[in-house]
Amino acid sequence: MMEATDMKYYRAAGDDGGAISTDEIVSGQMNNLFPNVSASDAEAGLTTYRKFFVKNDHASDTAYNAKIGMTAWTPGDDYVAIFPGTDNDTASDFDDSTLYGVSLATSELDRGTRTITCSTDSGQDLQDLFRVGDTILFVDPGSGGKLATATIASLDNDSITINEDIPDSITLDGSRIANVLIIGDMAPGDSFAVWAKRVVPAYSRPYEDPSDYFSVTTYFDA
């Protein structure tokens, strides 16, 4: 039976992308995807791309209806979004015009209008990270567990309206709202390429706390 730990992450072969490598990305390690930001880069500003893969490492089971999304943003001045790649594309090939990100629910869902107010990481625009028709997950900020799935009916600068009725028993205030990339079924050994775009605005303040990380989570049906 598939477990969450069967979905693993691997770096691309090079800093500019390419095929999947055998170099596993271990959660919680410093600089496991992006390098440190130098003082000169923080002053001038910097945009960096890194590619990684999520892979079904189970020996025999399929991960059904898999999807991946950001579930936390960095507390530093930098900000990150993701978008899909291909098996072998490099930084000269991709199109980053459609980004996927994460927001924070700042109110309870209005069950009458199906609308929830939300905020994004500083420097990001809700309408650049979410679109009508996108699939979103409401994610518990502590456990990372899925609270509910919905599709976007409409949105503006600070709120999202969904198509679905969410039961009153589910508390969404304070949850993360992850805009997910739909992967589909992943047979054993299948992988899916994801690009991460990191923007360091000019004149960013120093941030040396090792907790300056973003996170992604892969979900699937058992």
Secondary structure, 3 states (H helix, E strand, C coil): CCCHHHEEEEEEEECCEEEEEEEECCCCCCCCCCCCCCHHHHHHCEEEEEEEEEEECCCCCCEEEEEEEEEECCCCCCEEEEEECCCCCECCCCCCCCCECEEEECCCCECCCCEEEEECCCCCCHHHHCCCCCEEEEECCCCCCEEEEEEEEEECCCEEEECCCCCCCCCCCCCEEEECEEEEEECCCCEEEEEEEEEECCCCCCCCCCCCCCEEEEEEEC
